[in-house]
Amino acid sequence: MSSEIDVLVLGGAGVDTIVHVPELPVPLADSHMIRQGIVTRAGQSGDFFALQASELGLRTHHLDMLGDDPEGELVRALHRDHGIALTAVPQPLGTKRAVNLVGPDGSRVSLYDATRAADPDRLPEATVRQLAAASRHAHVVITQPCAHALPVLRETGITISTDLHDWDGSNPYHEPFAHQADLVFLSTAALADPERTMRRIAERGRARLVVATAGADGAYLLADGDLTHVPAAPPPAPVIDSNGAGDAFAAAFLHAWLNAEPPHRCALHGTVSGAYACTIPSTRAAAIGREELRARVAELGPARVRSGQRG
């Protein structure tokens, strides 16, 4: 049976409240006047990944737990507005939410509400199996309760990707994701030795490809034992916010990978999409389109990949 879904996204649905602060860390004071306002909008890691994947033409289905609350309705509306299929499992504790403090240079600090998940939470196994059976690929966000769905996905035989975000290489929470995915993305932000961590992921798990994003320094790609540095793509407009850049990178990389592009071309797609995301304010949910991505990748070309360098 042919697949009805290109990418099944598990987890990472929620709402962020965006606060533009004068600097990070925020100076200690009794109060700050936030001139750009404080905005609450739908869009966490899974939402942004699903949005970018859908914008690039991948048939995308998002599965997660949502509360029967105003935040949950914001998430449902985001998916309706962008034509992204959503299966929402009831979450009595409420929809995931966070506060993002955004500095003038686009850097951010996210404060997550840890009360919106519980250890007994599970995505229904029958639902996971049914959706996986209709999908080409699953992208698993590291939010609860997605780790419990990994063995079920493995049994269905579809390929899996995940994003470990700012993993420090040792926190055991991330290990099931790191070791059971075929494609692993992570950030270098908390890594003293990115290459060592990337190679450990490949050696201890199933990963065919490991990609570590490094912000303005581009990304590092581990494929077939070779480490390659991929320079950052020039952003098409001033950088104002890094929120969602990693999700945009991963979704564009996966889009190219599902279309049988070689790994270095996949990484180039990722850098272009990630750079674009940095030009979009946190208060909006937007992603680069397929034609613009294709044009930017063609413009930059394969010469932007320098083998064996860690810059």
Secondary structure, 3 states (H helix, E strand, C coil): CCCCEEEEEECCCEEEEEEECCCCCCCCCCCCCCCCCEEEEECCHHHHHHHHHHHCCCCEEEEEEECCCHHHHHHHHHHHHCCCEEEEEECCCCCEEEEEEECCCCCEEEEECHHHCCCCCCCCHHHHHHHHHCEEEEEECCCCCHHHHHHHHHHHCCEEEEECCCCCCCCHHHHHHHHHCCEEEEECCCCCCHHHHHHHHHHHCCCCEEEEECHHHCEEEEECCEEEEECCCCCCCCCCCCCCHHHHHHHHHHHHHHCCCCHHHHHHHHHHHHHHHCCCCCCCCCCCCHHHHHHHHHHHCHHHCEECCCC
